[in-house]
Amino acid sequence: MVDQIFTSVTVNPAWTFPPDLTTVVQDQGDDFNAAVTNHTSISDALDKLQQQVVSDLQSQNISVEQGS
């Protein structure tokens, strides 16, 4: 199914797959480091990361919804 979708749409050739992998990796590292430094939960760090990923994708005009 995924292969069929990607063959039927035009994908920006400048994107990596996934489109914001570099940003996700950077944000994840920052959020996890902050959790360790501030003695906060990884669960909170993951919630923050999800918000950042959704925001980044939406800023690139990619339709995405945040799950619970």
Buried (B, 14 or more C-beta within 10 A) or exposed (E): EEEEEEEEEEEEEEEEEEBBEEBBEEBBEBBBEEBEEEEEEEEEBBEBBEEBBBBBBEEEEBEEEEEE
